[in-house]
Amino acid sequence: MATVRATKPIEGQKPGTSGLRKKTRVFAAPGYLENFVQAIFDAIGGGKGKTFVLGGDGRYFSDSAAQVILKMAAANGAARVIVGQNAVLSTPAASHLIRLNKTDGGFIMSASHNPGGPDEDFGLKFNAANGGPAPEALTDAMFAVTRTISEYRIVDAPDVDIATVGETALGAMRVSVVDCVSDYADLMETLFDFKALRALFQGGFRMRMDSMNAVTGPYAREILENRLGAPKGTVTHAVPLPDFGGMHPDPNPVWAHELMDEMFAANGPDFGAASDGDGDRNMVVGRGIYVSPSDSLAVLAANAHLAPGYKGGLKGIARSMPTSAAADRVAAKLGLASYETPTGWKFFGNLLDAGRATICGEESFGTGSDHVREKDGLWAILLWLNILAERKETVEEIMNAHWRAYGRNYYSRHDYDALPVDVAEKVMGGLRASLGSLPGRKVQGMTVAHADDFAYNDPVDGSVSKGQGLRVSFSDGSRLVLRLSGTGTEGATLRLYLERYAAGPEGLTEDVQLALAPVIAAAEELAGIRAITGREGPDVVT
């Protein structure tokens, strides 16, 4: 029976670039989750008669949160909720289920690449009916409700069995528990040449996939080992765990160091990949060569036609503003439209829905296409495999050929984690105040051509998003970007993005950090990050 319970607003429930993320203990506090879930229902006009998808990366507290969401969905009049078995769904798989079943949206329980556990992070976001993250207008509406909320609705009922695939009921609401992998794996078979990929592995091709004890383990095993015939053990850390086995499920060279060590060993595998907590990010490594996410996006865009799902060509290429311009060079050569958006996958949604873009990517290890409305780690890995199978070259050979054709955008991101908010704001404020005086100034031998606080005018709906990051561009094609991350749960993470273009044919094989040395020095001269923060250097370099 549905009950209405009195509540009061709780501070700090403003969704970030991808939902609301907080420490698990914050989410588990009385009323916290309930307030936010009710705010979602209120912001979308209620749940009466609607169908939703529910799942997540299986992190700690997900099982309890799933029961609360189900009971609140029933109390708000939902007709049906489609739940991944044990409340597990990768983020791209959830997006696919929303689209496949034409639902009214979905609840995704994840803090993406953040650690999990009772003392770590939890998150919840709502994806709209197109399968993509809620647009800013909707997240603003959710936040507005959290500031005035006085009651929430929930049914008093025993927990629902979500461990068994099948149909059950919660009051008048149907609960459909589905296998979390099969529909997604079937979709991948429509996009890629599984026959060619099976032949690749049968020919002795060696791969290592690190699922980081996160959600892609079952997906990777089913697709790579079962359907494509990769040797058992190709997928490591394949069992999703509530605390990710103590790992930090962020697929970058620092946290996926086991994979990096193996790939740079004398007899390393031909291809290596890793994915994150909820399966929407990817890292790609060849034997002895790391592929930056910006370069990966450019290579995938340049070669997508080699996969059956993209043989007709691309409609356009989109990247987030901090991502390097390597993909822009591909778009220009192929005669395609290119788009530069703010950080956050939701900004790609309008372009994909309008048929303006086919492939999108972010420097933060996220790549995807119009097959869903989220970035998709396994999709990117499978497209790389399809390209390798067709070109019959190594990752290193493909990268070198790409740089010879397009030039090389040397690129790196320097993260300063868990800074006091006032210190991070001081760094940002100082650079922001100087932007107007920078054009024409010489810094570390480079001339500033342009400097601004990036604002995005959406070409589809006309909306404007301001304050998306500070950009300083130099006349030689070099660039630095400074922004605060929206994915942390404590303090502030300051991200510095560095880029330098080499047209070639000389200078295409330098060490990345050495190639970027003038831009790194220019960033310190202009923003004073180390001087203001007192840090000797970044916490993470990717």
N, C-alpha and C positions, 0 to 999 in steps of 0.2 A: 504493500500500500504506500502510495506517495505521501511524503510529508514535507512540509515547508518549515525550514529551520532559520531562525533569526541569526544574523551575522553582522559584522561591521567591516568597513574597508580595512585592508591591510596595505601598508606602504610598500612600494617597490615592485609592483606587479606590472611593470611596463615591458611588453615583449621587445626583444632585440631584433637583430637581423634574421633570426630564425627561431622565433618563439621565446618562451620564458625559461631562463636557466638560473638555477640557484643551487645552493648546497642541499643535499638530500634531506638533511634534518630540517631545513627551512620548509621544503615542500611537504614533509611529513607532519609538520606542526598542525594542531587542530584548526580546521577551517581554511588553511592556506590553499590546498589543491581545490577544495570545493568552491571557494570564492572564484578562482580563476576559471574553472570549468563552467560555472554558471555564467560568468562574464562572456565566455565564448558563445554559449547558447543565446544569451540575450542579444549579443552583438550581431548574430546571424538571423535574428528575427524569430528565435525559438526553435525547438526541435520537432514540433508536432508533425507527424506523418513522414518524417525525413529518414533517410538511410545514411549511415556513416560507416567508415572503416576505422578500426582501432588496432594498433600494434606499436612495436618499438624495438629497441636494440637489446632488450632483456636485462638492462642494468638494474642494480639494486633498487628496490621499491616499485619496480614496474608491475609486479603481480598485484600488489595492494592497490596501486593507482588505477590499474585496469578495472578492478571491481568497483571502485568509486565512480569511474567514468561510465561504466555500464549502468549502474544504478541511477545515476543522475540523468543519463540519456533516457532511460525508461520513465523517470519521473517527469521529464520535459516532453514526453509524448512521442519519442522517436518510434518509428515503425520497425526498424531493423538495424542491427549493428553487425558488420562482418569483421570477425576478429581473427588475427593470425593465431595459430595454435600456440598455446602458452603465452599469448599476447606478444609474440615475436613477429616482426616484419621489418625487413630493411626499409629504409626511407624510400628508395626508388621502387621497391616492390609495393609499398603502400600507395605510392602515387599511381602505379599501374592498376592496382585493384580499384582505386577510386574511379579511374577512367574506364576500366573494363566493365564495371558494374553500374556506371553512370550514377554514382552516389552523390549526396549533397556535400561531401567533404570527408575529412578524416582527422582523427586525433593520433598524433605521433609522439610517443614517449621516448625522448632521447635528449642527451646533451652532446650529441655528435661525437667529436673526437676528444671530449673531456673525460678524465678518469671517472670510474664508477665505484660505488661502495657507500657504506653508511656515513663516512666522513668526507665523501667526494661529491660529485655533481649529479643532478637530475634535471630534466627539462621536459617541457610539453609545448607542442605547437599544433596549430590547426591548419590543415591544408584545405584549400577551397575546392569547388566542384571540378575545376580543370586539372586537379591533381597537384597543383603547385602551392607553395607557402602563401598564407593569407597576405593580400596586398596591404600597403601601409594604411589605407583608409579603414580597413577592417581591424588591423591591430590597434589603430588609434581608438576605434570604437570599443574594443575590448578593454583597453586601458581606462577609458572614460567610465565604463561600467564598474571597474574595480574600485574607483574612487568614490562611488556613491552607493554601492551594493548594500542591501539591508536584509536579504534572505536568499537562500538557495533551496533547490528541490532535489530530493533523493528518495528512493524507495527503501523501505525496511524489508529486506529479504536476505536469505542465505546467499553466499557467494555462488557465482555461476561456474559450472565446470567448463573451463576453457582449455583443458588438456586433451580433450577428446574431440576429434574432427566430427562434425555433424551439427544438427539443428537442435536448439533447445529454446526455452521461453523464459523471459523475465517479465512477469505480469503480461501485458498485452504486446510486449516487444519481442520480436524474434532475434535470437542470437545465433549467428552462423559462424561456427568455428571452422576455418579452412587451413589446409596445408600451406605453410608460409612460403614454400619454394616453387611449387610446380607451375603456377601461372606465370611467374617471372621467367623461369627457365624456358618455358614454351615461347615467350615473347622473344627471348634472345635467339632462339632457333630461326625465327622469321627474319632476323636482321643480319646474321652472319652465316658464313659457309661452313657449317659444322662438318661436312664431309672433308673439306680441305683441312680443317683443324684436326680432325681425327688422323688424317694422313700425316700431318706434321708431327704429331706425337708418336705415331707408329714408325716414323723414320728416325727416331732417336732424339728428337728435340727435348731438351731438358728445361724444366721450369720450376721455380719455387714461388708459391703464393703464401704470404703471411697474413692470415686473417686476424691476428692480434687478439685471440680469444674473444672476438666480437661477432657481430651478427652475420657477416658474410661467410663464416665457416660452413654452414650447411648449404648455402647457395654455391660456393666455390667447389665443394666436394661433389655436389650433384652435377654441376655443369662440366667442370674440368676433369674430374676423375671418373664419374659414371657415364656421362653422355659423350665426352670427347676422348676418353680412354687414356688420360694422363696417368702415369704410375701412381699407385697408392702412396700417400706420403708427400705428394706434390704440394698439397695444402697443409701448412703447419699452423699451430695454434688454432685449430679448426673448431674447437668446442667453445661456444659462447658461454661466458661466465659472468655472474652479476657484478664482479669487481674487475673483470677482464684479466683475471689471474694476477692482479697487481700491476699489469702493464698500462702504459699510457697509450690508448688506442688512437694515436695520431700518426698517419703514415708519412713520416718524413725521415730523413737520414739520421736524425738524432734518436728518435724513439723506436724506429725499426732498424736498430743497429745490428741485430742478428742477421737480418736479410742483407744488409749492406756488407757485412763481413764476408758472408758466403758469396755474394756476387763479385766481390773484388779479390777473392781467393784465386790461386793459380788455375784451378780446374773448376771454376764456378759454373753454374747453370747458364744456359743461353739467354734466359729471360727471367726477370724477377719482378714481383708486384706485391703491393700491400694495400689493405683497405682499412677504414677506420671503424669506430664504434657502431655507427648505424648504416654503414655500407655505401655512403654517397661520395666518399673521397677515394683517391687512388694515388699511389706512387709507382712509377715505372723505372726499372733499372735494367740495363744490359750488362753483359759480362764486362766488368771494368769501366762502365760508364753510367753515370747518373743522369736521368732526363728530368730537367726542371719542368714543373707543371705548365709554365708558359710555352716552352718548346714543345711539350707533348700536345697541347692544344693545337699548335700550328701544324705539327706533323700529321695529327689525326685529320685535321681539316683538309690538308693537301692531298691525303691519300684515302679519304673516306669512300671515294668511288670504287675502290677495290672490294668493298663489302657489298653483298647483294642488296641490303636495305638502303644503300645510298648510291647505287650505280647510276641513278638519274641525275646526280649532281646535287649541290647544296643551294638553298635559297639565300643564305646569308650566314655570316659568322659574327658572333657577339662575344665580348669579353668584359670582365669587370675593369673598372678604371685602373686599379693598381697592377693588373696583369700586364705583362710586357706587350709591346706592339708587334711581336713576331707574327701573330695571327692576322694583323692588319695587312702585313706584307703579302701573305697568302691570298687574302681576299682581293687585294689590288691586282695581283697577277692573274687570278682566276676571273676577274671582272665581277666580283660579288660585292653586295652591300656589307659593310662592317659597322658594328655598333659598340660604343663604349658606355657601360652602365655603372651605377654604384655597386658596391659590394652587397651581396645578398641575392640568392637565386630567384627570389620573387620578381626582381626587375627584368629577368629574362622571359618571364611568363607571357607578358603582352606580346613580345616579339615572336615567340613560338606560336602562340594562339593565332596571331595575325598572319602567319606564314611568311614572316620577314626573315627569320633565321632558322637554320637547321641544327647547327652545332654551336654550343656555348661553353665558356670555360672561365675559371677563376684561378688565380695564382695559388690559392690556398688548397691545391690538390683536388679541385672539383672540376669535372668535365661531364658533359651530357649532350643529349640531342632531343629532337622533338618526339621521341618515342614515349617519354614521360615528361613530367614537369618538375623534375628534381635533377640534381647532378647524380651521376650513377657510376660508382667505382668499378663494378664488374663489367659494365658495358664498355668502359674505356679500355679495360684490360683485354676484353675479347676483340675489340676493334684493333688494338695493337697486334694481337695474335693473327688476326685475319690479314693484316698488312704484311707481317713477317712471312706468313704462308705464301702470299702471292708474290712478294718481291724476292723471296729466297735470299735475303741479305740479313746480316746481323743488325742489332740495334745500333751499334757504333757506325756501321756503314750507312745506315739510313740517316742517322743524325748528320754525319759529315756531308752526305749528298744534299741534305736539306740546307745546311748552312752555305754550301757552295752556290746553291740556286737562289737563296733569298737573303744571304748575309746572316750574321748572328747577333741576336740581342742578348748580350751578357746580362744576367739577371740574378738577383738575390734578395731575400727578405731577412731583415734583422729584427728580432722580437725582444723587447724589454718587458718582461713579465712582472705582474703583481707589484706595480709601482703605486705609491700613494696617489690617489686621484688628483690631489692638488698639484703634485709634482708633474704628473703627466699633462695636466691642463696648462701648467706654466710653460712647458716645452711647446705645446701646440699654440698657445697664445702668443708667445714670442715670435714664432715664425709667421703666424697669421698677420700680426701687426706689421710685419716688414714686407709682405707680398707686393704691395703697390710700388715699392721703391726698387725692387729687384731687377726688372727687365733692363738689359744693357750693362748690368754689373758683371765684372769678371771675377770668377771664383775658381781657384785652383786651375787657372789656365783656360777655363771654359766661360763662355759668355751666356748669361741668362737670356733666353728668348721669350719666355712666358712664365708667369707665376699666378696661381689663382686658388681659390677654395672651390673645389669642383661642385657644380650643380648640374643636374640631369633633367632635361626636358624630354619626357616620354613621347616618342613619335607616334604612338598609337592612341593614347588617351589624353595627351596634353598635360598630364600632371607634372609637377616640378618637385624635385628632391634636392634640397640645398645642404651645404655643410658636409659633403661626402668625403672630404680628404683634401689635404694641401698638396698642390702640385708645383714643382719647379722644373721647367724644361730648359735644356741648353741647346744652343744652335747646332751642335754636332750630333744631335739625336739622343744625347744622354738625358737622364731624367731621374728625379727623386720624388717620392711621395711619402707623406707622413699622415697617419690616421690612427685613431683609437679603435681597438677591436671591440665588437659587440658580442663576443662569444665567451668571455670570462665570467667567473662568478664571484671573484673577490679582487679588490684593488682595480688597477687599470693596466691593460696591455697596450703598449705603444709599438706600432709596427712601422718600420722604415723600409721602403721598397726602393731598390736601386737598379738602374738600367743604363747600359751603354751599348751603342750600336757599332758593329764592325761590318762594313760592306763586303770585305774580302777582295781578292782571294787570299790576301795576307791577313794574319792576326785572327784566325778563326779557331785556334786550338790553345788559347791561353788559359791559365788557371783563372777561374771565375773571380775569386776575391781580388787577385792581383789586377785583373782587367778592370775591375770596378774601383780600384784604389782612389783615383781622383774624385769619383762621385761620392765615395764614403767620406773622404776628407772634406768635400764641399758640404755634405750634410751636416757634419759636425761644426763647420765654420758658420753655417747659416742658422742651425737650430740649437746647437750647444747641448745635445742630448746627454753626453757623458758628463759635461761640466755641471749641468743642472741636476741630473739624477744622482750623481756620485758613483754611477756604475762604471766599471772598467771597460765594459763592452756588453753586447747583447747576450741574452740568456740562450737563445736559439737562433742559429743561422741556417737558412734553407735556400 
